[in-house]
Amino acid sequence: MATATTTDRHMIEGTTNPSALAVAHANFALIKYWGKRDVALNLPDVGSISITLEALWTKTRVTLDTTLADDAFELDGRSDADAARRVSGTLAQMRKMAGVETRARIVSCNNFPTGAGLASSASGFAALVTALDCALSLGLSPARLSELARMGSGSAARSIYGGFAEMQRGGRVDGSDSVAHALHERDFWALEVVIAVSDRRRKAVGSTEGMLRTARTSPFYSAWVENQALDLALARRAIAQRDFEALADVSEASALAMHGLAMSARPGLLYFNATTMECLHRVRALRARGIAVFFTVDAGPQVKAVCLPAHADEVADALADVAGVGEVLRSGLGPGAHCLRSCPELDSEPIA
């Protein structure tokens, strides 16, 4: 385990107030993550495969400040008590690793809707652990950062990596093998994602609550867990062979199975709205016409249409034409989480 040197600790606990600014990008699972085998450690009950998006990002600045009695956290210009509690756990763990007690001021912002089914917690916790790693001079490996990010948000483990990433379910009780790893870099296969945003509000039932309810009450949960290994293998092979049709088949099946599973909980979880359904039909109609596109939907109403770049304009026009779509976002595949810069003067600079 990496620890701060004596010189590092002196800088951290001195008057220089070291800062670090990091960026991480949202990721969307093609083979879905839904269910936890351990809530306290945030361990997934299934593996997952995702793509990281360039256009959707979180920037987080961490400033270590010896004058603070408690950590301070701000998200999108506002205090967020629930998020602050989750952030505090990550802060405490990484401070312990560095051997310091200095409190931190954390300022974070998203360039896309927060808590609306667009993976803001994934990019948020990936950016947080990356910035802390820089500010505390820990020098942690991507696998270790993935493990720390997972403790804050299960999907955040994948946003440490760019391009295509796979999250391991793992089997160890301590969760040390429940981490993500890179499958392929973003330039391995040029894909584009068109996102139809139909509701920017926070979802009524968060992902964690939804997963726990589903595992507790759905009669189909065990079948979901048992079938995941096959879907992961199919997706892994489709990506390696750049087989768009095969990836479309398994990705849509995984998304619909996840939402069907959520609907089978008691009470059932309805993350779709009417616009979501119309967008799914529109994507299927495009594919029937020979357009290389498929859909995926996470725990929220937003539809993500994955397509080949040559077809992105037509896909974007078709989804923008659906009644209820308020905004269409577009993105290619993005990089992994990384620090942008690290210096004491950052605290006075805007991060957006």
Secondary structure, 3 states (H helix, E strand, C coil): CCCCCHHHHHHHHCCCCCEEEEEEEEEEEEECCCCEEECCCCEECCCEEEEEEEEEEEEEEEEECCCCCCCEEEECCECCHHHHHHHHHHHHHHHHHHCCCCCEEEEEEECCCCCCCCCHHHHHHHHHHHHHHHHCCCCCCHHHHHHHHHHHCCCHHHHCCCCEEEECCCCCCCCCCCCEEEEECHHHCCCEEEEEECCCCCCCCCHHHHHHHHHHHCCCHHHHHHHHHHHHHHHHHHHHCCCHHHHHHHHHHHHHHHHHHHHCCCCCCCCCCHHHHHHHHHHHHHHHCCCCEEEEECCCCCEEEEECHHHHHHHHHHHHCCCCCCEEEEEEECCCCEEEECCHHHHHCCCC
